[in-house]
Structure formats: C-alpha cells, structure tokens
Amino acid sequence: MALTKVGPKFQVTIPKAARTAAGIKVGDLIDATPTNGGILLRPKLVVDRDPELEKQLEASEAAVKAGRVLGPFSSAGAAIKAVGAYARRAHRTVRR
C-alpha cells in the first residue's frame, strides 16, 4: 500500500501501481464513492446518446417482448442450427 498526500485543492495523486492496475490514464473520469472504510475510486466512461441507436434498442426490446426471437440455446451448435433453419424458412418465403 502506498501513501499519498491530499493537496491544497483536495487533489490526490494515485500511485503508479494502482493507476496501472486500474487502467487509469491522464484525462480519464473517476467516480468517487464514499464508503464506510474511505473513498472508492472507479474509472468511468461517458457515452453520447445516439437517437438512432435508441430507436433500434426500443424496436429490439419490443421484438423480444413479442417473442420474435430465437433461443435460448444450449450450445453454439444449437444456435447455428436454429439460425440456418430460420434463414431457409425466410428464403422460401421470399421466393414464393
């Protein structure tokens, strides 16, 4: 465990071993959560919202709720078999 000093503006230098282990780089955002034993620091990502992606996710969730999904599968082989059968059925429907 490495000791670090709190600076005049409450800035703290995270020791190199801890930074490396957590994958923290200069400019990263850190979430500071108070705990019973101290403060827990966790790296965080900020992702912009994409309106098109939001629409696609809503459509996907509606398909799942309506039962228009394949699976769950017991193995990768079962998934491949089901997708192949689905593709053959879809191909026959289009050709008619």
N, C-alpha and C positions, 0 to 999 in steps of 0.2 A: 504494500500500500504506500503510495506517495502522498506526501502532504503538499498542499498548495495554499497560497495566501489570498485572502479576499482583498481586492484593490479598493481605492477610494470611491470608485463608482460602482462598487459591488461586482466588479469583473473578476472572473476566476480563470486561471489557466488550467486546462485539462491536461494532465500528464501524458506524454507521448505514448506510453504503453496502453493507456486507456483509450486515447484517440484512435490508435491503430486497431485495437481490438474491436471498437465500435464502428470503425469505418468513417469517422468524422473528418471532414475536410474544411478548409477555410471557406466561410460563407454559408455553411450548412445551417439549417434551422434546428434548434434544440428545444424540446418540450421539457420544462422544469416542473415536476410534480412533487409537492410536499408529502412526505411520508412520516410515520412515527419515528423512524431512525434517522431522518435527514431529508435530503432532496434527491429525487431520482431524475437523472438527465437522460432523455432518449432522443435520438435523431428523428426528424420528421421530414416528410416530403409535402410540397404544396403542388396540387394538380389543378390546372384550369378546367372549368366545366366546359364541355362541348355539347351544344344543344342537339346536334345530330346524333351523338352517342347516347344522350339521354332518351331520345325518341326510340332508338334501336333497343335500348335496355328495357324500356316500357313495353315494346312490342314482344320482346323475348319473354318477359315475365308473364304477359297475357297468354302467350303460347303455352308456357309451362302450366299455368293455372287451367287452361282449356284442355290439357292432356295431349297437345300436339308435339310430343317429344318422343325420342327413342330412349330406352333404358329404364332403370339402371341395369348395368351389365355385370356379370360375374367375372368376366375376364376381357382382355383386349381382343382376343379372338372372337368372342361373342359379339362385341361391339362392331368389329369389322364385318362379320356375317350379317348383322342386322342392317348396317348401312348399305351393304351390297344389295340385300333384298329390297330395301326401300328404294334404291336407285333403279333397280329393274322394274319395280312397280310404277315408278314415276315415268320411266322411259316408255313403258307400254301405254300409259295413259296419254302421253303426248302424241304418240304415233297414230293412235286411233282416230 
